[in-house]
Amino acid sequence: MVEKLNVLVSGKVSQGVYNNFKQEVIPKGAKFQTKGLMDIDYLNVNPNKWTTDKEKNDLIKILITIISSSTRRSWAFTTARSSWRL
């Protein structure tokens, strides 16, 4: 999924990406890079206004929702399996 997000923001400049704790994850004015996108905690990232392109921002929001949803499901499954091993 991060690869798809990378395609969306390829060549774009960040408008400042923040997590839900208002900490800057990708600084304003920085170009998006794969490594930076892979380091983001998608469960706690604010999906709003990553770029100046409204259409791209809407697609980014959708993709982040999908990424965080699949991460939550994966985490819940892993946690449930771990508790079975007691």
QUISUL-V318171 format. One record per backbone hydrogen bond with DSSP energy under -0.5 kcal/mol. NH is the residue of the N-H (numbers start at 0). CO is the residue of the C=O. If there is no record, write none. Layout:
nh={NH;NH}
co={CO;CO}
//
This chain:
nh={4;5;6;7;8;9;11;13;14;16;17;18;19;21;24;25;28;29;31;36;37;38;39;41;43;45;46;53;56;57;58;59;60;61;62;63;64;65;66;67;68;69;70;71;72;73;74;75;76;77;78;79;80;81;82;83;83;84;84;85}
co={0;1;2;3;4;5;8;29;49;25;15;22;43;18;16;16;13;26;11;32;33;34;36;39;40;17;44;51;52;53;54;55;56;57;58;59;60;61;62;63;64;65;66;67;68;69;70;71;72;73;74;75;76;77;78;79;80;80;81;82}
//
